Amino acid sequence: MSAGRRVFALTAALLFPPVCHAQVDRLQPEIAGRDVSAVNEARTLRREGDLSGAESILRGVTDKNPGYFNALYLLGLTLSDRDKMPEATKVFEAALKVREVKGLNDDTIYNTVAWAYLIQGDIKRARELLTVSEQRLPQLSPQSQARALNNLGLVYLYEKDWTKAETYFKRAEGLGSAQAKQNLKLLASAAASSP
């Protein structure tokens, strides 16, 4: 390359830098740039086991943007990983509210919030949310369907409705849920020892 072409290439690079496309959130395209990058970084940290680091990043993002669904959802998951279920549940509820107010296309949140309540023993609220989740099963992936069906089985197990529990566990097992398979064994034991 001649000296003239090098000068021209350098000048063009300085005057017309490459366009950097900011990351855009898939559910909320109005959210882009640093917040999306931060959530992706937190997701990686969580996957790598740095829950404190992930939580710190996500709190910063949600403090700045309390209507950011994916940040709230991931913060809730991170808090649950850290055994902070009451706080995780509040964050999941905030994510659910954002989903409903903005009409976002993510139906997994109903099962996730229900799961949080189920863990804490609030069967009534879990059942309410799982009823919505069950209505939205066709929109869920098979893996998410299995989780929702398994959680419905747990609700019926807690309520000692063995027949319905078995029905839901079998449906979840049919979708590949190892947890549902274990829960069928638990159900058999519970039903056998119940008066």
Secondary structure, 3 states (H helix, E strand, C coil): CCHHHHHHHHHHHHHCCCCCCCCECCCCCCCECHHHHHHHHHHHHHHHCCHHHHHHHHHHHHHHCCCCHHHHHHHHHHHHHCCCHHHHHHHHHHHHHHHHHHCCCCCHHHHHHHHHHHHCCCHHHHHHHHHHHHHCHHHCCHHHHHHHHHHHHHHHHHCCCHHHHHHHHHHHHHCCCHHHHHHHHHHHHHHHHCC
